[in-house]
């Protein structure tokens, strides 16, 4: 009888352990899944494209940043664009993911309220365009924070 109780207890423990593992698998993010890889590539690719475009059109972007009152635009535009490029490539390739997602989040937190201050624009049409850009950046910031959270678990 003692042997049966021991076997029964072991089987119960094994079943409980499998159940815990199943719950962990279902609640965790599978960073190797096709969907997660696609999300990383899409998000990171868009960020890298934005950064490359900013760097390619540096003179124009510096002028725009100066018109918006950004401090030291000739220095900050290339620096913050480089930060975005690092963040985009890092998320897309999932290399240094915490640092990369943090870089992307830093970009959006630092530039969005300065460059897209729709609340300070008198022209209704221009204010609406800036609000759209502000909200787009807010969504991209949300994605960066989500990737940061997932990277934190790794």
C-alpha atoms as an extended CHARMM CRD file, in Angstrom:
* protein
*
       154  EXT
         1         1  UNK       CA              0.0000000000        0.0000000000        0.0000000000  PROA      1               0.0000000000
         2         2  UNK       CA              2.8230000000        2.3820000000        0.8220000000  PROA      2               0.0000000000
         3         3  UNK       CA              4.3500000000        1.8230000000       -2.6140000000  PROA      3               0.0000000000
         4         4  UNK       CA              1.0820000000        2.7080000000       -4.3390000000  PROA      4               0.0000000000
         5         5  UNK       CA              0.7330000000        5.9730000000       -2.4260000000  PROA      5               0.0000000000
         6         6  UNK       CA              4.2860000000        6.9320000000       -3.3520000000  PROA      6               0.0000000000
         7         7  UNK       CA              3.6950000000        6.1560000000       -7.0390000000  PROA      7               0.0000000000
         8         8  UNK       CA              0.4050000000        8.0240000000       -6.9340000000  PROA      8               0.0000000000
         9         9  UNK       CA              2.0390000000       11.0450000000       -5.3090000000  PROA      9               0.0000000000
        10        10  UNK       CA              4.8120000000       11.0400000000       -7.9040000000  PROA      10              0.0000000000
        11        11  UNK       CA              2.3080000000       10.8650000000      -10.7530000000  PROA      11              0.0000000000
        12        12  UNK       CA              0.2960000000       13.6800000000       -9.2110000000  PROA      12              0.0000000000
        13        13  UNK       CA              3.4530000000       15.7890000000       -8.8710000000  PROA      13              0.0000000000
        14        14  UNK       CA              4.4090000000       15.0890000000      -12.5000000000  PROA      14              0.0000000000
        15        15  UNK       CA              0.9230000000       16.0520000000      -13.6780000000  PROA      15              0.0000000000
        16        16  UNK       CA              1.0460000000       19.2750000000      -11.6780000000  PROA      16              0.0000000000
        17        17  UNK       CA              4.4890000000       20.1040000000      -13.0710000000  PROA      17              0.0000000000
        18        18  UNK       CA              3.2830000000       19.5560000000      -16.6570000000  PROA      18              0.0000000000
        19        19  UNK       CA              0.2700000000       21.7900000000      -15.9930000000  PROA      19              0.0000000000
        20        20  UNK       CA              2.5170000000       24.5780000000      -14.6690000000  PROA      20              0.0000000000
        21        21  UNK       CA              4.7830000000       24.2690000000      -17.7280000000  PROA      21              0.0000000000
        22        22  UNK       CA              1.7480000000       24.4610000000      -20.0230000000  PROA      22              0.0000000000
        23        23  UNK       CA              0.5200000000       27.6220000000      -18.2990000000  PROA      23              0.0000000000
        24        24  UNK       CA              3.9940000000       29.1650000000      -18.5890000000  PROA      24              0.0000000000
        25        25  UNK       CA              4.1310000000       28.3250000000      -22.2940000000  PROA      25              0.0000000000
        26        26  UNK       CA              0.7130000000       29.8640000000      -22.9150000000  PROA      26              0.0000000000
        27        27  UNK       CA              1.4350000000       33.0800000000      -21.0060000000  PROA      27              0.0000000000
        28        28  UNK       CA              4.9590000000       33.6640000000      -22.3150000000  PROA      28              0.0000000000
        29        29  UNK       CA              5.9000000000       35.1760000000      -25.6350000000  PROA      29              0.0000000000
        30        30  UNK       CA              7.4860000000       32.8380000000      -28.1310000000  PROA      30              0.0000000000
        31        31  UNK       CA             10.1450000000       35.0830000000      -29.6460000000  PROA      31              0.0000000000
        32        32  UNK       CA             10.9200000000       32.3780000000      -32.1980000000  PROA      32              0.0000000000
        33        33  UNK       CA              7.3770000000       32.2010000000      -33.5730000000  PROA      33              0.0000000000
        34        34  UNK       CA              6.7200000000       33.2810000000      -37.1390000000  PROA      34              0.0000000000
        35        35  UNK       CA              4.2480000000       35.9540000000      -36.0120000000  PROA      35              0.0000000000
        36        36  UNK       CA              6.7170000000       37.5050000000      -33.5590000000  PROA      36              0.0000000000
        37        37  UNK       CA              9.5100000000       37.4500000000      -36.1490000000  PROA      37              0.0000000000
        38        38  UNK       CA              7.2390000000       39.1250000000      -38.6800000000  PROA      38              0.0000000000
        39        39  UNK       CA              6.2080000000       41.7590000000      -36.1220000000  PROA      39              0.0000000000
        40        40  UNK       CA              9.8710000000       42.4690000000      -35.3230000000  PROA      40              0.0000000000
        41        41  UNK       CA             10.7910000000       42.7310000000      -39.0040000000  PROA      41              0.0000000000
        42        42  UNK       CA              7.8790000000       45.0070000000      -39.8600000000  PROA      42              0.0000000000
        43        43  UNK       CA              8.3600000000       47.3030000000      -36.8770000000  PROA      43              0.0000000000
        44        44  UNK       CA             12.1460000000       47.3870000000      -37.0320000000  PROA      44              0.0000000000
        45        45  UNK       CA             12.1380000000       47.7890000000      -40.8080000000  PROA      45              0.0000000000
        46        46  UNK       CA              9.8200000000       50.7880000000      -40.6600000000  PROA      46              0.0000000000
        47        47  UNK       CA             11.9750000000       52.4080000000      -37.9600000000  PROA      47              0.0000000000
        48        48  UNK       CA             15.1750000000       51.7560000000      -39.9050000000  PROA      48              0.0000000000
        49        49  UNK       CA             13.5730000000       53.2140000000      -43.0430000000  PROA      49              0.0000000000
        50        50  UNK       CA             12.4510000000       56.3200000000      -41.1310000000  PROA      50              0.0000000000
        51        51  UNK       CA             15.9390000000       56.7840000000      -39.6820000000  PROA      51              0.0000000000
        52        52  UNK       CA             17.6550000000       56.2730000000      -43.0340000000  PROA      52              0.0000000000
        53        53  UNK       CA             15.3000000000       58.7550000000      -44.6480000000  PROA      53              0.0000000000
        54        54  UNK       CA             16.0500000000       61.2950000000      -41.8960000000  PROA      54              0.0000000000
        55        55  UNK       CA             19.7960000000       60.8290000000      -42.3730000000  PROA      55              0.0000000000
        56        56  UNK       CA             19.5730000000       61.0150000000      -46.1690000000  PROA      56              0.0000000000
        57        57  UNK       CA             17.5560000000       64.2290000000      -45.9750000000  PROA      57              0.0000000000
        58        58  UNK       CA             19.5450000000       65.5830000000      -43.0610000000  PROA      58              0.0000000000
        59        59  UNK       CA             19.6550000000       69.2050000000      -44.2370000000  PROA      59              0.0000000000
        60        60  UNK       CA             15.8930000000       69.3060000000      -44.7200000000  PROA      60              0.0000000000
        61        61  UNK       CA             15.2480000000       67.5680000000      -41.3750000000  PROA      61              0.0000000000
        62        62  UNK       CA             17.5820000000       69.9550000000      -39.5400000000  PROA      62              0.0000000000
        63        63  UNK       CA             15.6950000000       72.8980000000      -41.0530000000  PROA      63              0.0000000000
        64        64  UNK       CA             12.3670000000       71.4190000000      -39.9910000000  PROA      64              0.0000000000
        65        65  UNK       CA             13.6630000000       70.7180000000      -36.4840000000  PROA      65              0.0000000000
        66        66  UNK       CA             14.9680000000       74.3070000000      -36.2020000000  PROA      66              0.0000000000
        67        67  UNK       CA             11.5810000000       75.6540000000      -37.3190000000  PROA      67              0.0000000000
        68        68  UNK       CA              9.9620000000       73.6280000000      -34.5310000000  PROA      68              0.0000000000
        69        69  UNK       CA             12.3850000000       75.0190000000      -31.9530000000  PROA      69              0.0000000000
        70        70  UNK       CA             14.3770000000       71.8210000000      -31.4170000000  PROA      70              0.0000000000
        71        71  UNK       CA             17.6110000000       72.5640000000      -29.5440000000  PROA      71              0.0000000000
        72        72  UNK       CA             20.9510000000       72.1560000000      -31.3910000000  PROA      72              0.0000000000
        73        73  UNK       CA             19.1950000000       70.6530000000      -34.4200000000  PROA      73              0.0000000000
        74        74  UNK       CA             22.4020000000       70.1930000000      -36.4340000000  PROA      74              0.0000000000
        75        75  UNK       CA             23.6830000000       67.8560000000      -33.7300000000  PROA      75              0.0000000000
        76        76  UNK       CA             20.4950000000       66.3290000000      -32.3660000000  PROA      76              0.0000000000
        77        77  UNK       CA             18.8420000000       65.3560000000      -35.6790000000  PROA      77              0.0000000000
        78        78  UNK       CA             21.6670000000       63.0230000000      -36.8000000000  PROA      78              0.0000000000
        79        79  UNK       CA             22.1610000000       61.7080000000      -33.2390000000  PROA      79              0.0000000000
        80        80  UNK       CA             18.5250000000       60.9030000000      -32.6150000000  PROA      80              0.0000000000
        81        81  UNK       CA             18.1510000000       59.4740000000      -36.1420000000  PROA      81              0.0000000000
        82        82  UNK       CA             21.1180000000       57.2000000000      -35.3970000000  PROA      82              0.0000000000
        83        83  UNK       CA             19.3690000000       56.1380000000      -32.2040000000  PROA      83              0.0000000000
        84        84  UNK       CA             16.2810000000       55.2560000000      -34.2150000000  PROA      84              0.0000000000
        85        85  UNK       CA             18.3650000000       53.3270000000      -36.7590000000  PROA      85              0.0000000000
        86        86  UNK       CA             20.0100000000       51.3230000000      -33.9730000000  PROA      86              0.0000000000
        87        87  UNK       CA             16.6170000000       50.6550000000      -32.3910000000  PROA      87              0.0000000000
        88        88  UNK       CA             15.0210000000       49.5600000000      -35.6500000000  PROA      88              0.0000000000
        89        89  UNK       CA             17.8200000000       47.2310000000      -36.6760000000  PROA      89              0.0000000000
        90        90  UNK       CA             18.1700000000       45.8330000000      -33.1510000000  PROA      90              0.0000000000
        91        91  UNK       CA             14.4660000000       44.9970000000      -32.8830000000  PROA      91              0.0000000000
        92        92  UNK       CA             14.3070000000       43.5670000000      -36.4210000000  PROA      92              0.0000000000
        93        93  UNK       CA             17.3130000000       41.3100000000      -35.8150000000  PROA      93              0.0000000000
        94        94  UNK       CA             16.5230000000       40.8010000000      -32.0990000000  PROA      94              0.0000000000
        95        95  UNK       CA             20.0950000000       41.7310000000      -31.1690000000  PROA      95              0.0000000000
        96        96  UNK       CA             20.4750000000       43.6010000000      -27.8900000000  PROA      96              0.0000000000
        97        97  UNK       CA             16.6660000000       43.7520000000      -27.8000000000  PROA      97              0.0000000000
        98        98  UNK       CA             16.3100000000       45.6730000000      -24.5300000000  PROA      98              0.0000000000
        99        99  UNK       CA             18.7560000000       48.3210000000      -25.6380000000  PROA      99              0.0000000000
       100       100  UNK       CA             17.2360000000       48.5020000000      -29.1300000000  PROA      100             0.0000000000
       101       101  UNK       CA             13.6340000000       48.7830000000      -27.9260000000  PROA      101             0.0000000000
       102       102  UNK       CA             14.7480000000       51.3170000000      -25.3160000000  PROA      102             0.0000000000
       103       103  UNK       CA             16.4670000000       53.3580000000      -28.0450000000  PROA      103             0.0000000000
       104       104  UNK       CA             13.2860000000       53.3490000000      -30.1360000000  PROA      104             0.0000000000
       105       105  UNK       CA             11.1980000000       54.3850000000      -27.1320000000  PROA      105             0.0000000000
       106       106  UNK       CA             13.6860000000       57.1620000000      -26.3210000000  PROA      106             0.0000000000
       107       107  UNK       CA             13.4030000000       58.4710000000      -29.8780000000  PROA      107             0.0000000000
       108       108  UNK       CA              9.6140000000       58.7060000000      -29.7240000000  PROA      108             0.0000000000
       109       109  UNK       CA              9.4870000000       60.1620000000      -26.2130000000  PROA      109             0.0000000000
       110       110  UNK       CA             12.0430000000       62.8430000000      -27.0940000000  PROA      110             0.0000000000
       111       111  UNK       CA             10.8520000000       63.9910000000      -30.5150000000  PROA      111             0.0000000000
       112       112  UNK       CA              7.0880000000       63.5310000000      -30.5340000000  PROA      112             0.0000000000
       113       113  UNK       CA              6.0270000000       66.4240000000      -28.2810000000  PROA      113             0.0000000000
       114       114  UNK       CA              8.6260000000       68.7680000000      -29.8100000000  PROA      114             0.0000000000
       115       115  UNK       CA              8.0890000000       68.0310000000      -33.4910000000  PROA      115             0.0000000000
       116       116  UNK       CA              4.3480000000       67.3410000000      -33.5040000000  PROA      116             0.0000000000
       117       117  UNK       CA              2.9160000000       69.8930000000      -31.0570000000  PROA      117             0.0000000000
       118       118  UNK       CA             -0.5030000000       70.0770000000      -32.7080000000  PROA      118             0.0000000000
       119       119  UNK       CA             -1.9730000000       71.8860000000      -29.7040000000  PROA      119             0.0000000000
       120       120  UNK       CA              0.1940000000       74.9510000000      -30.4330000000  PROA      120             0.0000000000
       121       121  UNK       CA             -0.7870000000       75.3410000000      -34.1130000000  PROA      121             0.0000000000
       122       122  UNK       CA             -3.4320000000       77.8530000000      -35.1830000000  PROA      122             0.0000000000
       123       123  UNK       CA             -4.0430000000       76.5340000000      -38.7020000000  PROA      123             0.0000000000
       124       124  UNK       CA             -6.6990000000       73.8140000000      -38.3240000000  PROA      124             0.0000000000
       125       125  UNK       CA             -5.4880000000       71.7430000000      -41.2910000000  PROA      125             0.0000000000
       126       126  UNK       CA             -1.8370000000       71.8090000000      -40.1720000000  PROA      126             0.0000000000
       127       127  UNK       CA             -2.8970000000       71.0570000000      -36.5790000000  PROA      127             0.0000000000
       128       128  UNK       CA             -4.8010000000       68.0100000000      -37.8020000000  PROA      128             0.0000000000
       129       129  UNK       CA             -1.7660000000       66.7640000000      -39.7790000000  PROA      129             0.0000000000
       130       130  UNK       CA              0.4770000000       67.1930000000      -36.7430000000  PROA      130             0.0000000000
       131       131  UNK       CA             -2.0590000000       65.4150000000      -34.5420000000  PROA      131             0.0000000000
       132       132  UNK       CA             -2.0010000000       62.4500000000      -36.9490000000  PROA      132             0.0000000000
       133       133  UNK       CA              1.8180000000       62.3510000000      -36.7530000000  PROA      133             0.0000000000
       134       134  UNK       CA              1.6620000000       62.6720000000      -32.9610000000  PROA      134             0.0000000000
       135       135  UNK       CA             -0.7730000000       59.7570000000      -32.6700000000  PROA      135             0.0000000000
       136       136  UNK       CA              1.2600000000       57.6330000000      -35.1210000000  PROA      136             0.0000000000
       137       137  UNK       CA              4.3330000000       58.2160000000      -32.9750000000  PROA      137             0.0000000000
       138       138  UNK       CA              2.3630000000       57.4060000000      -29.8300000000  PROA      138             0.0000000000
       139       139  UNK       CA              1.3900000000       54.0590000000      -31.3760000000  PROA      139             0.0000000000
       140       140  UNK       CA              4.9980000000       53.3890000000      -32.3840000000  PROA      140             0.0000000000
       141       141  UNK       CA              6.0660000000       54.2490000000      -28.8290000000  PROA      141             0.0000000000
       142       142  UNK       CA              3.5310000000       51.7330000000      -27.5240000000  PROA      142             0.0000000000
       143       143  UNK       CA              5.0200000000       49.0350000000      -29.7460000000  PROA      143             0.0000000000
       144       144  UNK       CA              8.5350000000       49.9250000000      -28.5690000000  PROA      144             0.0000000000
       145       145  UNK       CA              7.3890000000       49.5860000000      -24.9530000000  PROA      145             0.0000000000
       146       146  UNK       CA              5.8180000000       46.2000000000      -25.7380000000  PROA      146             0.0000000000
       147       147  UNK       CA              9.0470000000       44.9740000000      -27.3320000000  PROA      147             0.0000000000
       148       148  UNK       CA             10.9420000000       46.3590000000      -24.3400000000  PROA      148             0.0000000000
       149       149  UNK       CA              8.7310000000       44.3200000000      -22.0090000000  PROA      149             0.0000000000
       150       150  UNK       CA              9.2160000000       41.1260000000      -24.0200000000  PROA      150             0.0000000000
       151       151  UNK       CA             12.9690000000       41.7210000000      -24.2240000000  PROA      151             0.0000000000
       152       152  UNK       CA             12.9830000000       42.1960000000      -20.4530000000  PROA      152             0.0000000000
       153       153  UNK       CA             11.7420000000       38.6250000000      -20.0580000000  PROA      153             0.0000000000
       154       154  UNK       CA             14.6060000000       37.1620000000      -22.0940000000  PROA      154             0.0000000000
